[in-house]
Each structure stands twice: as C-alpha cells, then as structure tokens.
Amino acid sequence: MTIPGGGRWMTYTSKLKDNFIDELFRAILLLEDESECYRFFEDICTVGELKSLAQRLEVAKMLMDNLTYTAISQSTGASTATISRVKRALDYGAGGYRLILDRLQHTPGPDEGK
C-alpha cells in the first residue's frame, strides 16, 4: 500500500498489520457494490460501530472543509474528543482519511450522472 508523502509516493507498513486484519481487508476489497457493503457490514459490525465509523468519516470531511468543532459537533453529534481524535489522524496519521476523501470527491455518487 502507498500513501502520499511529501510530494512523492512511499510504501506504508501499518503497525496494526496481522493475518486477521489482512483477511478482513481482503474480504472488504471483494465487495462489489453498496448493497453488498450493507449486507457485510450489517453482519460484521454492530449498528453503533458502523454509525461511529460513518460519523468519523463525516467529521474528517468537515474538518478538511475547515468547519469549527462546534459546527461539526452540532451537525454530526460527535463529541469534541472524537473530533480531536479525527483531527489528530488527519494531521499525524497514516493518510487514510485524506486518501479516501480525495477519491470520494472525484467519484460520482449513486445519484449523480443519472
């Protein structure tokens, strides 16, 4: 896996890497559409876990849009601790939020292009 680093691409090795996580990610990469994602994630996650993941992604998006913690908290219901954790990941993390948000920005949504 590669992440952007200082204007160049570099290899990224996760501190979390293990066989179970590798297998999980291989499974996720096999999902073919949004319907399959719903089916898989409804089985593998609790409702709360899935909503927390979705909330964090929305918080990251709003932070990248330079919204205030107050505005983000009011819009998403996220605590300031969660917002701070996401901000720390954006600033000092593995680059995953930025990677996926950039891709989402350049990918039409399900209702776009119809």
LUMMIPA-813846 format. One record per atom (N, C-alpha, C): residue in three letters; atom name; x, y, z. Coordinates in Angstrom, 2 decimals. Example, Ala and Ser with C-alpha at 12.3 -4.5 7.8 and 13.67 -1.06 7.14 Angstrom:
<atoms>
residuo: ALA | atomo: N | x: 13.19 | y: -5.69 | z: 7.80 $
residuo: ALA | atomo: CA | x: 12.30 | y: -4.50 | z: 7.80 $
residuo: ALA | atomo: C | x: 13.20 | y: -3.30 | z: 7.80 $
residuo: SER | atomo: N | x: 12.85 | y: -2.25 | z: 7.08 $
residuo: SER | atomo: CA | x: 13.67 | y: -1.06 | z: 7.14 $
residuo: SER | atomo: C | x: 12.90 | y: 0.03 | z: 7.87 $
</atoms>
This chain:
<atoms>
residuo: MET | atomo: N | x: 0.85 | y: -1.18 | z: 0.00 $
residuo: MET | atomo: CA | x: 0.00 | y: 0.00 | z: 0.00 $
residuo: MET | atomo: C | x: 0.88 | y: 1.23 | z: 0.00 $
residuo: THR | atomo: N | x: 0.50 | y: 2.28 | z: -0.72 $
residuo: THR | atomo: CA | x: 1.28 | y: 3.50 | z: -0.76 $
residuo: THR | atomo: C | x: 0.45 | y: 4.66 | z: -0.28 $
residuo: ILE | atomo: N | x: 1.11 | y: 5.64 | z: 0.29 $
residuo: ILE | atomo: CA | x: 0.44 | y: 6.87 | z: 0.72 $
residuo: ILE | atomo: C | x: 1.26 | y: 8.04 | z: 0.23 $
residuo: PRO | atomo: N | x: 0.61 | y: 9.19 | z: 0.07 $
residuo: PRO | atomo: CA | x: 1.38 | y: 10.36 | z: -0.33 $
residuo: PRO | atomo: C | x: 2.29 | y: 10.80 | z: 0.80 $
residuo: GLY | atomo: N | x: 3.50 | y: 11.18 | z: 0.47 $
residuo: GLY | atomo: CA | x: 4.43 | y: 11.63 | z: 1.50 $
residuo: GLY | atomo: C | x: 5.37 | y: 12.68 | z: 0.95 $
residuo: GLY | atomo: N | x: 5.10 | y: 13.93 | z: 1.26 $
residuo: GLY | atomo: CA | x: 5.99 | y: 14.99 | z: 0.85 $
residuo: GLY | atomo: C | x: 6.13 | y: 15.13 | z: -0.66 $
residuo: GLY | atomo: N | x: 5.05 | y: 14.94 | z: -1.41 $
residuo: GLY | atomo: CA | x: 5.10 | y: 15.11 | z: -2.84 $
residuo: GLY | atomo: C | x: 5.56 | y: 13.87 | z: -3.59 $
residuo: ARG | atomo: N | x: 5.87 | y: 12.81 | z: -2.88 $
residuo: ARG | atomo: CA | x: 6.27 | y: 11.56 | z: -3.53 $
residuo: ARG | atomo: C | x: 5.45 | y: 10.43 | z: -2.92 $
residuo: TRP | atomo: N | x: 5.46 | y: 9.27 | z: -3.57 $
residuo: TRP | atomo: CA | x: 4.75 | y: 8.11 | z: -3.04 $
residuo: TRP | atomo: C | x: 5.73 | y: 7.24 | z: -2.29 $
residuo: MET | atomo: N | x: 5.31 | y: 6.80 | z: -1.12 $
residuo: MET | atomo: CA | x: 6.17 | y: 5.91 | z: -0.35 $
residuo: MET | atomo: C | x: 5.34 | y: 4.73 | z: 0.15 $
residuo: THR | atomo: N | x: 6.01 | y: 3.63 | z: 0.42 $
residuo: THR | atomo: CA | x: 5.34 | y: 2.44 | z: 0.92 $
residuo: THR | atomo: C | x: 4.94 | y: 2.66 | z: 2.37 $
residuo: TYR | atomo: N | x: 3.77 | y: 2.16 | z: 2.72 $
residuo: TYR | atomo: CA | x: 3.26 | y: 2.30 | z: 4.09 $
residuo: TYR | atomo: C | x: 3.12 | y: 0.92 | z: 4.70 $
residuo: THR | atomo: N | x: 3.69 | y: 0.73 | z: 5.87 $
residuo: THR | atomo: CA | x: 3.53 | y: -0.51 | z: 6.62 $
residuo: THR | atomo: C | x: 2.82 | y: -0.17 | z: 7.93 $
residuo: SER | atomo: N | x: 1.67 | y: -0.76 | z: 8.14 $
residuo: SER | atomo: CA | x: 0.86 | y: -0.47 | z: 9.31 $
residuo: SER | atomo: C | x: 1.41 | y: -1.14 | z: 10.56 $
residuo: LYS | atomo: N | x: 1.29 | y: -0.45 | z: 11.68 $
residuo: LYS | atomo: CA | x: 1.63 | y: -1.03 | z: 12.99 $
residuo: LYS | atomo: C | x: 0.60 | y: -2.07 | z: 13.40 $
residuo: LEU | atomo: N | x: -0.57 | y: -2.05 | z: 12.77 $
residuo: LEU | atomo: CA | x: -1.66 | y: -2.96 | z: 13.11 $
residuo: LEU | atomo: C | x: -1.65 | y: -4.26 | z: 12.31 $
residuo: LYS | atomo: N | x: -0.77 | y: -4.37 | z: 11.35 $
residuo: LYS | atomo: CA | x: -0.77 | y: -5.49 | z: 10.41 $
residuo: LYS | atomo: C | x: -0.70 | y: -6.83 | z: 11.13 $
residuo: ASP | atomo: N | x: -1.68 | y: -7.69 | z: 10.80 $
residuo: ASP | atomo: CA | x: -1.64 | y: -9.08 | z: 11.23 $
residuo: ASP | atomo: C | x: -2.52 | y: -9.90 | z: 10.28 $
residuo: ASN | atomo: N | x: -2.51 | y: -11.20 | z: 10.42 $
residuo: ASN | atomo: CA | x: -3.23 | y: -12.07 | z: 9.49 $
residuo: ASN | atomo: C | x: -4.74 | y: -11.86 | z: 9.52 $
residuo: PHE | atomo: N | x: -5.31 | y: -11.64 | z: 10.71 $
residuo: PHE | atomo: CA | x: -6.76 | y: -11.43 | z: 10.80 $
residuo: PHE | atomo: C | x: -7.18 | y: -10.15 | z: 10.08 $
residuo: ILE | atomo: N | x: -6.43 | y: -9.08 | z: 10.29 $
residuo: ILE | atomo: CA | x: -6.76 | y: -7.81 | z: 9.63 $
residuo: ILE | atomo: C | x: -6.53 | y: -7.93 | z: 8.13 $
residuo: ASP | atomo: N | x: -5.47 | y: -8.61 | z: 7.72 $
residuo: ASP | atomo: CA | x: -5.24 | y: -8.83 | z: 6.28 $
residuo: ASP | atomo: C | x: -6.44 | y: -9.53 | z: 5.65 $
residuo: GLU | atomo: N | x: -6.95 | y: -10.56 | z: 6.32 $
residuo: GLU | atomo: CA | x: -8.10 | y: -11.31 | z: 5.80 $
residuo: GLU | atomo: C | x: -9.35 | y: -10.43 | z: 5.74 $
residuo: LEU | atomo: N | x: -9.56 | y: -9.61 | z: 6.76 $
residuo: LEU | atomo: CA | x: -10.69 | y: -8.68 | z: 6.77 $
residuo: LEU | atomo: C | x: -10.61 | y: -7.73 | z: 5.59 $
residuo: PHE | atomo: N | x: -9.45 | y: -7.14 | z: 5.36 $
residuo: PHE | atomo: CA | x: -9.30 | y: -6.19 | z: 4.26 $
residuo: PHE | atomo: C | x: -9.46 | y: -6.88 | z: 2.91 $
residuo: ARG | atomo: N | x: -8.97 | y: -8.11 | z: 2.78 $
residuo: ARG | atomo: CA | x: -9.18 | y: -8.86 | z: 1.53 $
residuo: ARG | atomo: C | x: -10.68 | y: -9.07 | z: 1.30 $
residuo: ALA | atomo: N | x: -11.40 | y: -9.38 | z: 2.37 $
residuo: ALA | atomo: CA | x: -12.85 | y: -9.57 | z: 2.25 $
residuo: ALA | atomo: C | x: -13.53 | y: -8.28 | z: 1.82 $
residuo: ILE | atomo: N | x: -13.17 | y: -7.16 | z: 2.43 $
residuo: ILE | atomo: CA | x: -13.78 | y: -5.87 | z: 2.08 $
residuo: ILE | atomo: C | x: -13.51 | y: -5.53 | z: 0.62 $
residuo: LEU | atomo: N | x: -12.30 | y: -5.80 | z: 0.16 $
residuo: LEU | atomo: CA | x: -11.96 | y: -5.50 | z: -1.22 $
residuo: LEU | atomo: C | x: -12.71 | y: -6.36 | z: -2.23 $
residuo: LEU | atomo: N | x: -13.30 | y: -7.45 | z: -1.77 $
residuo: LEU | atomo: CA | x: -14.10 | y: -8.31 | z: -2.65 $
residuo: LEU | atomo: C | x: -15.54 | y: -7.84 | z: -2.81 $
residuo: LEU | atomo: N | x: -15.98 | y: -6.91 | z: -1.97 $
residuo: LEU | atomo: CA | x: -17.35 | y: -6.40 | z: -2.08 $
residuo: LEU | atomo: C | x: -17.50 | y: -5.64 | z: -3.40 $
residuo: GLU | atomo: N | x: -18.59 | y: -5.90 | z: -4.11 $
residuo: GLU | atomo: CA | x: -18.74 | y: -5.36 | z: -5.46 $
residuo: GLU | atomo: C | x: -19.60 | y: -4.12 | z: -5.56 $
residuo: ASP | atomo: N | x: -20.48 | y: -3.87 | z: -4.59 $
residuo: ASP | atomo: CA | x: -21.34 | y: -2.69 | z: -4.69 $
residuo: ASP | atomo: C | x: -21.83 | y: -2.30 | z: -3.30 $
residuo: GLU | atomo: N | x: -22.56 | y: -1.19 | z: -3.26 $
residuo: GLU | atomo: CA | x: -23.05 | y: -0.66 | z: -1.98 $
residuo: GLU | atomo: C | x: -23.97 | y: -1.66 | z: -1.26 $
residuo: SER | atomo: N | x: -24.79 | y: -2.36 | z: -2.02 $
residuo: SER | atomo: CA | x: -25.69 | y: -3.35 | z: -1.42 $
residuo: SER | atomo: C | x: -24.90 | y: -4.44 | z: -0.70 $
residuo: GLU | atomo: N | x: -23.85 | y: -4.93 | z: -1.33 $
residuo: GLU | atomo: CA | x: -23.01 | y: -5.94 | z: -0.69 $
residuo: GLU | atomo: C | x: -22.31 | y: -5.38 | z: 0.54 $
residuo: CYS | atomo: N | x: -21.92 | y: -4.11 | z: 0.49 $
residuo: CYS | atomo: CA | x: -21.31 | y: -3.46 | z: 1.66 $
residuo: CYS | atomo: C | x: -22.30 | y: -3.43 | z: 2.82 $
residuo: TYR | atomo: N | x: -23.53 | y: -3.02 | z: 2.55 $
residuo: TYR | atomo: CA | x: -24.54 | y: -3.00 | z: 3.61 $
residuo: TYR | atomo: C | x: -24.70 | y: -4.39 | z: 4.21 $
residuo: ARG | atomo: N | x: -24.82 | y: -5.41 | z: 3.37 $
residuo: ARG | atomo: CA | x: -25.04 | y: -6.77 | z: 3.86 $
residuo: ARG | atomo: C | x: -23.87 | y: -7.22 | z: 4.73 $
residuo: PHE | atomo: N | x: -22.65 | y: -7.01 | z: 4.27 $
residuo: PHE | atomo: CA | x: -21.47 | y: -7.45 | z: 5.00 $
residuo: PHE | atomo: C | x: -21.31 | y: -6.68 | z: 6.32 $
residuo: PHE | atomo: N | x: -21.38 | y: -5.35 | z: 6.23 $
residuo: PHE | atomo: CA | x: -21.13 | y: -4.55 | z: 7.43 $
residuo: PHE | atomo: C | x: -22.25 | y: -4.66 | z: 8.46 $
residuo: GLU | atomo: N | x: -23.48 | y: -4.91 | z: 8.02 $
residuo: GLU | atomo: CA | x: -24.56 | y: -5.15 | z: 8.99 $
residuo: GLU | atomo: C | x: -24.31 | y: -6.44 | z: 9.76 $
residuo: ASP | atomo: N | x: -23.67 | y: -7.41 | z: 9.13 $
residuo: ASP | atomo: CA | x: -23.36 | y: -8.67 | z: 9.81 $
residuo: ASP | atomo: C | x: -22.11 | y: -8.56 | z: 10.70 $
residuo: ILE | atomo: N | x: -21.11 | y: -7.84 | z: 10.25 $
residuo: ILE | atomo: CA | x: -19.82 | y: -7.85 | z: 10.95 $
residuo: ILE | atomo: C | x: -19.72 | y: -6.77 | z: 12.03 $
residuo: CYS | atomo: N | x: -20.49 | y: -5.71 | z: 11.91 $
residuo: CYS | atomo: CA | x: -20.43 | y: -4.60 | z: 12.88 $
residuo: CYS | atomo: C | x: -21.76 | y: -4.48 | z: 13.62 $
residuo: THR | atomo: N | x: -21.68 | y: -3.93 | z: 14.83 $
residuo: THR | atomo: CA | x: -22.91 | y: -3.52 | z: 15.49 $
residuo: THR | atomo: C | x: -23.38 | y: -2.23 | z: 14.81 $
residuo: VAL | atomo: N | x: -24.63 | y: -1.88 | z: 15.03 $
residuo: VAL | atomo: CA | x: -25.15 | y: -0.62 | z: 14.49 $
residuo: VAL | atomo: C | x: -24.30 | y: 0.55 | z: 15.00 $
residuo: GLY | atomo: N | x: -23.97 | y: 0.53 | z: 16.28 $
residuo: GLY | atomo: CA | x: -23.17 | y: 1.60 | z: 16.87 $
residuo: GLY | atomo: C | x: -21.78 | y: 1.70 | z: 16.25 $
residuo: GLU | atomo: N | x: -21.14 | y: 0.57 | z: 16.02 $
residuo: GLU | atomo: CA | x: -19.81 | y: 0.58 | z: 15.40 $
residuo: GLU | atomo: C | x: -19.85 | y: 1.17 | z: 14.00 $
residuo: LEU | atomo: N | x: -20.83 | y: 0.75 | z: 13.23 $
residuo: LEU | atomo: CA | x: -20.94 | y: 1.25 | z: 11.87 $
residuo: LEU | atomo: C | x: -21.26 | y: 2.74 | z: 11.84 $
residuo: LYS | atomo: N | x: -22.17 | y: 3.16 | z: 12.71 $
residuo: LYS | atomo: CA | x: -22.51 | y: 4.59 | z: 12.77 $
residuo: LYS | atomo: C | x: -21.31 | y: 5.42 | z: 13.23 $
residuo: SER | atomo: N | x: -20.50 | y: 4.88 | z: 14.14 $
residuo: SER | atomo: CA | x: -19.29 | y: 5.58 | z: 14.59 $
residuo: SER | atomo: C | x: -18.28 | y: 5.74 | z: 13.46 $
residuo: LEU | atomo: N | x: -18.10 | y: 4.70 | z: 12.67 $
residuo: LEU | atomo: CA | x: -17.18 | y: 4.79 | z: 11.53 $
residuo: LEU | atomo: C | x: -17.67 | y: 5.84 | z: 10.53 $
residuo: ALA | atomo: N | x: -18.96 | y: 5.81 | z: 10.23 $
residuo: ALA | atomo: CA | x: -19.53 | y: 6.78 | z: 9.28 $
residuo: ALA | atomo: C | x: -19.41 | y: 8.20 | z: 9.83 $
residuo: GLN | atomo: N | x: -19.65 | y: 8.35 | z: 11.13 $
residuo: GLN | atomo: CA | x: -19.55 | y: 9.66 | z: 11.76 $
residuo: GLN | atomo: C | x: -18.13 | y: 10.20 | z: 11.66 $
residuo: ARG | atomo: N | x: -17.14 | y: 9.36 | z: 11.92 $
residuo: ARG | atomo: CA | x: -15.74 | y: 9.79 | z: 11.85 $
residuo: ARG | atomo: C | x: -15.37 | y: 10.24 | z: 10.45 $
residuo: LEU | atomo: N | x: -15.86 | y: 9.53 | z: 9.45 $
residuo: LEU | atomo: CA | x: -15.57 | y: 9.93 | z: 8.07 $
residuo: LEU | atomo: C | x: -16.19 | y: 11.30 | z: 7.78 $
residuo: GLU | atomo: N | x: -17.41 | y: 11.52 | z: 8.24 $
residuo: GLU | atomo: CA | x: -18.06 | y: 12.82 | z: 8.04 $
residuo: GLU | atomo: C | x: -17.33 | y: 13.92 | z: 8.80 $
residuo: VAL | atomo: N | x: -16.87 | y: 13.62 | z: 10.00 $
residuo: VAL | atomo: CA | x: -16.09 | y: 14.59 | z: 10.78 $
residuo: VAL | atomo: C | x: -14.82 | y: 14.96 | z: 10.02 $
residuo: ALA | atomo: N | x: -14.12 | y: 13.96 | z: 9.47 $
residuo: ALA | atomo: CA | x: -12.90 | y: 14.23 | z: 8.71 $
residuo: ALA | atomo: C | x: -13.19 | y: 15.13 | z: 7.52 $
residuo: LYS | atomo: N | x: -14.28 | y: 14.85 | z: 6.83 $
residuo: LYS | atomo: CA | x: -14.67 | y: 15.68 | z: 5.68 $
residuo: LYS | atomo: C | x: -14.91 | y: 17.12 | z: 6.11 $
residuo: MET | atomo: N | x: -15.62 | y: 17.29 | z: 7.20 $
residuo: MET | atomo: CA | x: -15.93 | y: 18.63 | z: 7.68 $
residuo: MET | atomo: C | x: -14.68 | y: 19.36 | z: 8.18 $
residuo: LEU | atomo: N | x: -13.77 | y: 18.63 | z: 8.82 $
residuo: LEU | atomo: CA | x: -12.51 | y: 19.24 | z: 9.25 $
residuo: LEU | atomo: C | x: -11.70 | y: 19.70 | z: 8.04 $
residuo: MET | atomo: N | x: -11.68 | y: 18.89 | z: 6.99 $
residuo: MET | atomo: CA | x: -10.96 | y: 19.29 | z: 5.78 $
residuo: MET | atomo: C | x: -11.61 | y: 20.48 | z: 5.09 $
residuo: ASP | atomo: N | x: -12.91 | y: 20.68 | z: 5.36 $
residuo: ASP | atomo: CA | x: -13.60 | y: 21.86 | z: 4.85 $
residuo: ASP | atomo: C | x: -13.46 | y: 23.05 | z: 5.80 $
residuo: ASN | atomo: N | x: -12.63 | y: 22.88 | z: 6.84 $
residuo: ASN | atomo: CA | x: -12.31 | y: 23.94 | z: 7.81 $
residuo: ASN | atomo: C | x: -13.50 | y: 24.39 | z: 8.65 $
residuo: LEU | atomo: N | x: -14.43 | y: 23.49 | z: 8.92 $
residuo: LEU | atomo: CA | x: -15.53 | y: 23.84 | z: 9.82 $
residuo: LEU | atomo: C | x: -15.04 | y: 23.81 | z: 11.26 $
residuo: THR | atomo: N | x: -15.72 | y: 24.55 | z: 12.12 $
residuo: THR | atomo: CA | x: -15.34 | y: 24.59 | z: 13.52 $
residuo: THR | atomo: C | x: -15.79 | y: 23.33 | z: 14.24 $
residuo: TYR | atomo: N | x: -15.15 | y: 23.05 | z: 15.39 $
residuo: TYR | atomo: CA | x: -15.55 | y: 21.91 | z: 16.21 $
residuo: TYR | atomo: C | x: -17.02 | y: 22.04 | z: 16.60 $
residuo: THR | atomo: N | x: -17.45 | y: 23.25 | z: 16.92 $
residuo: THR | atomo: CA | x: -18.85 | y: 23.46 | z: 17.32 $
residuo: THR | atomo: C | x: -19.80 | y: 23.10 | z: 16.18 $
residuo: ALA | atomo: N | x: -19.51 | y: 23.59 | z: 14.99 $
residuo: ALA | atomo: CA | x: -20.36 | y: 23.29 | z: 13.84 $
residuo: ALA | atomo: C | x: -20.38 | y: 21.79 | z: 13.54 $
residuo: ILE | atomo: N | x: -19.22 | y: 21.16 | z: 13.65 $
residuo: ILE | atomo: CA | x: -19.12 | y: 19.72 | z: 13.38 $
residuo: ILE | atomo: C | x: -19.91 | y: 18.94 | z: 14.42 $
residuo: SER | atomo: N | x: -19.75 | y: 19.30 | z: 15.67 $
residuo: SER | atomo: CA | x: -20.46 | y: 18.62 | z: 16.75 $
residuo: SER | atomo: C | x: -21.96 | y: 18.77 | z: 16.60 $
residuo: GLN | atomo: N | x: -22.41 | y: 19.97 | z: 16.27 $
residuo: GLN | atomo: CA | x: -23.85 | y: 20.21 | z: 16.11 $
residuo: GLN | atomo: C | x: -24.41 | y: 19.43 | z: 14.92 $
residuo: SER | atomo: N | x: -23.65 | y: 19.34 | z: 13.84 $
residuo: SER | atomo: CA | x: -24.12 | y: 18.68 | z: 12.63 $
residuo: SER | atomo: C | x: -24.08 | y: 17.15 | z: 12.74 $
residuo: THR | atomo: N | x: -23.04 | y: 16.61 | z: 13.39 $
residuo: THR | atomo: CA | x: -22.84 | y: 15.16 | z: 13.40 $
residuo: THR | atomo: C | x: -23.18 | y: 14.49 | z: 14.73 $
residuo: GLY | atomo: N | x: -23.22 | y: 15.29 | z: 15.80 $
residuo: GLY | atomo: CA | x: -23.41 | y: 14.72 | z: 17.13 $
residuo: GLY | atomo: C | x: -22.13 | y: 14.18 | z: 17.72 $
residuo: ALA | atomo: N | x: -21.01 | y: 14.34 | z: 17.03 $
residuo: ALA | atomo: CA | x: -19.72 | y: 13.85 | z: 17.52 $
residuo: ALA | atomo: C | x: -19.26 | y: 14.67 | z: 18.72 $
residuo: SER | atomo: N | x: -18.64 | y: 14.00 | z: 19.67 $
residuo: SER | atomo: CA | x: -18.07 | y: 14.70 | z: 20.82 $
residuo: SER | atomo: C | x: -16.80 | y: 15.43 | z: 20.39 $
residuo: THR | atomo: N | x: -16.39 | y: 16.41 | z: 21.19 $
residuo: THR | atomo: CA | x: -15.14 | y: 17.10 | z: 20.87 $
residuo: THR | atomo: C | x: -13.95 | y: 16.14 | z: 20.96 $
residuo: ALA | atomo: N | x: -14.03 | y: 15.12 | z: 21.80 $
residuo: ALA | atomo: CA | x: -12.96 | y: 14.12 | z: 21.88 $
residuo: ALA | atomo: C | x: -12.84 | y: 13.37 | z: 20.55 $
residuo: THR | atomo: N | x: -13.98 | y: 12.99 | z: 19.97 $
residuo: THR | atomo: CA | x: -13.96 | y: 12.30 | z: 18.67 $
residuo: THR | atomo: C | x: -13.43 | y: 13.22 | z: 17.59 $
residuo: ILE | atomo: N | x: -13.87 | y: 14.46 | z: 17.59 $
residuo: ILE | atomo: CA | x: -13.40 | y: 15.41 | z: 16.59 $
residuo: ILE | atomo: C | x: -11.89 | y: 15.61 | z: 16.72 $
residuo: SER | atomo: N | x: -11.40 | y: 15.73 | z: 17.94 $
residuo: SER | atomo: CA | x: -9.97 | y: 15.89 | z: 18.18 $
residuo: SER | atomo: C | x: -9.19 | y: 14.67 | z: 17.71 $
residuo: ARG | atomo: N | x: -9.73 | y: 13.48 | z: 17.95 $
residuo: ARG | atomo: CA | x: -9.07 | y: 12.24 | z: 17.53 $
residuo: ARG | atomo: C | x: -8.97 | y: 12.18 | z: 16.01 $
residuo: VAL | atomo: N | x: -10.05 | y: 12.56 | z: 15.33 $
residuo: VAL | atomo: CA | x: -10.03 | y: 12.57 | z: 13.86 $
residuo: VAL | atomo: C | x: -9.06 | y: 13.63 | z: 13.36 $
residuo: LYS | atomo: N | x: -9.05 | y: 14.79 | z: 13.98 $
residuo: LYS | atomo: CA | x: -8.13 | y: 15.86 | z: 13.60 $
residuo: LYS | atomo: C | x: -6.68 | y: 15.41 | z: 13.74 $
residuo: ARG | atomo: N | x: -6.39 | y: 14.71 | z: 14.83 $
residuo: ARG | atomo: CA | x: -5.03 | y: 14.19 | z: 15.06 $
residuo: ARG | atomo: C | x: -4.67 | y: 13.18 | z: 13.95 $
residuo: ALA | atomo: N | x: -5.62 | y: 12.33 | z: 13.58 $
residuo: ALA | atomo: CA | x: -5.37 | y: 11.38 | z: 12.49 $
residuo: ALA | atomo: C | x: -5.14 | y: 12.09 | z: 11.17 $
residuo: LEU | atomo: N | x: -5.91 | y: 13.14 | z: 10.91 $
residuo: LEU | atomo: CA | x: -5.70 | y: 13.92 | z: 9.68 $
residuo: LEU | atomo: C | x: -4.32 | y: 14.56 | z: 9.66 $
residuo: ASP | atomo: N | x: -3.90 | y: 15.07 | z: 10.80 $
residuo: ASP | atomo: CA | x: -2.62 | y: 15.79 | z: 10.86 $
residuo: ASP | atomo: C | x: -1.41 | y: 14.87 | z: 10.97 $
residuo: TYR | atomo: N | x: -1.54 | y: 13.77 | z: 11.70 $
residuo: TYR | atomo: CA | x: -0.37 | y: 12.95 | z: 12.02 $
residuo: TYR | atomo: C | x: -0.54 | y: 11.46 | z: 11.74 $
residuo: GLY | atomo: N | x: -1.68 | y: 11.08 | z: 11.15 $
residuo: GLY | atomo: CA | x: -1.97 | y: 9.67 | z: 10.94 $
residuo: GLY | atomo: C | x: -1.36 | y: 9.10 | z: 9.67 $
residuo: ALA | atomo: N | x: -1.93 | y: 8.02 | z: 9.22 $
residuo: ALA | atomo: CA | x: -1.40 | y: 7.25 | z: 8.09 $
residuo: ALA | atomo: C | x: -1.80 | y: 7.82 | z: 6.73 $
residuo: GLY | atomo: N | x: -2.65 | y: 8.84 | z: 6.71 $
residuo: GLY | atomo: CA | x: -3.08 | y: 9.43 | z: 5.44 $
residuo: GLY | atomo: C | x: -4.33 | y: 8.79 | z: 4.85 $
residuo: GLY | atomo: N | x: -4.95 | y: 7.88 | z: 5.60 $
residuo: GLY | atomo: CA | x: -6.12 | y: 7.16 | z: 5.09 $
residuo: GLY | atomo: C | x: -7.33 | y: 8.04 | z: 4.87 $
residuo: TYR | atomo: N | x: -7.59 | y: 8.94 | z: 5.82 $
residuo: TYR | atomo: CA | x: -8.74 | y: 9.83 | z: 5.64 $
residuo: TYR | atomo: C | x: -8.57 | y: 10.67 | z: 4.39 $
residuo: ARG | atomo: N | x: -7.41 | y: 11.29 | z: 4.24 $
residuo: ARG | atomo: CA | x: -7.17 | y: 12.16 | z: 3.08 $
residuo: ARG | atomo: C | x: -7.25 | y: 11.37 | z: 1.78 $
residuo: LEU | atomo: N | x: -6.70 | y: 10.16 | z: 1.79 $
residuo: LEU | atomo: CA | x: -6.73 | y: 9.31 | z: 0.61 $
residuo: LEU | atomo: C | x: -8.16 | y: 9.04 | z: 0.16 $
residuo: ILE | atomo: N | x: -8.99 | y: 8.59 | z: 1.08 $
residuo: ILE | atomo: CA | x: -10.35 | y: 8.21 | z: 0.70 $
residuo: ILE | atomo: C | x: -11.23 | y: 9.42 | z: 0.43 $
residuo: LEU | atomo: N | x: -11.04 | y: 10.50 | z: 1.17 $
residuo: LEU | atomo: CA | x: -11.86 | y: 11.70 | z: 0.91 $
residuo: LEU | atomo: C | x: -11.52 | y: 12.32 | z: -0.44 $
residuo: ASP | atomo: N | x: -10.26 | y: 12.25 | z: -0.82 $
residuo: ASP | atomo: CA | x: -9.88 | y: 12.73 | z: -2.15 $
residuo: ASP | atomo: C | x: -10.54 | y: 11.88 | z: -3.23 $
residuo: ARG | atomo: N | x: -10.53 | y: 10.56 | z: -3.03 $
residuo: ARG | atomo: CA | x: -11.15 | y: 9.67 | z: -4.01 $
residuo: ARG | atomo: C | x: -12.66 | y: 9.87 | z: -4.07 $
residuo: LEU | atomo: N | x: -13.28 | y: 10.04 | z: -2.91 $
residuo: LEU | atomo: CA | x: -14.73 | y: 10.28 | z: -2.88 $
residuo: LEU | atomo: C | x: -15.10 | y: 11.57 | z: -3.60 $
residuo: GLN | atomo: N | x: -14.26 | y: 12.57 | z: -3.44 $
residuo: GLN | atomo: CA | x: -14.52 | y: 13.86 | z: -4.08 $
residuo: GLN | atomo: C | x: -14.49 | y: 13.75 | z: -5.60 $
residuo: HIS | atomo: N | x: -13.71 | y: 12.80 | z: -6.10 $
residuo: HIS | atomo: CA | x: -13.55 | y: 12.65 | z: -7.55 $
residuo: HIS | atomo: C | x: -14.34 | y: 11.47 | z: -8.12 $
residuo: THR | atomo: N | x: -15.25 | y: 10.93 | z: -7.32 $
residuo: THR | atomo: CA | x: -16.09 | y: 9.81 | z: -7.75 $
residuo: THR | atomo: C | x: -17.54 | y: 10.21 | z: -7.67 $
residuo: PRO | atomo: N | x: -18.30 | y: 10.06 | z: -8.75 $
residuo: PRO | atomo: CA | x: -19.72 | y: 10.42 | z: -8.68 $
residuo: PRO | atomo: C | x: -20.47 | y: 9.55 | z: -7.68 $
residuo: GLY | atomo: N | x: -21.41 | y: 10.15 | z: -6.99 $
residuo: GLY | atomo: CA | x: -22.25 | y: 9.41 | z: -6.05 $
residuo: GLY | atomo: C | x: -23.28 | y: 8.58 | z: -6.79 $
residuo: PRO | atomo: N | x: -24.05 | y: 7.76 | z: -6.06 $
residuo: PRO | atomo: CA | x: -25.03 | y: 6.88 | z: -6.71 $
residuo: PRO | atomo: C | x: -26.12 | y: 7.62 | z: -7.47 $
residuo: ASP | atomo: N | x: -26.44 | y: 8.85 | z: -7.07 $
residuo: ASP | atomo: CA | x: -27.49 | y: 9.61 | z: -7.75 $
residuo: ASP | atomo: C | x: -26.94 | y: 10.54 | z: -8.82 $
residuo: GLU | atomo: N | x: -25.62 | y: 10.69 | z: -8.87 $
residuo: GLU | atomo: CA | x: -25.02 | y: 11.58 | z: -9.85 $
residuo: GLU | atomo: C | x: -24.85 | y: 10.86 | z: -11.18 $
residuo: GLY | atomo: N | x: -24.95 | y: 11.58 | z: -12.23 $
residuo: GLY | atomo: CA | x: -24.76 | y: 11.01 | z: -13.56 $
residuo: GLY | atomo: C | x: -25.96 | y: 10.26 | z: -14.10 $
residuo: LYS | atomo: N | x: -27.12 | y: 10.35 | z: -13.39 $
residuo: LYS | atomo: CA | x: -28.31 | y: 9.66 | z: -13.89 $
residuo: LYS | atomo: C | x: -29.13 | y: 10.60 | z: -14.72 $
</atoms>
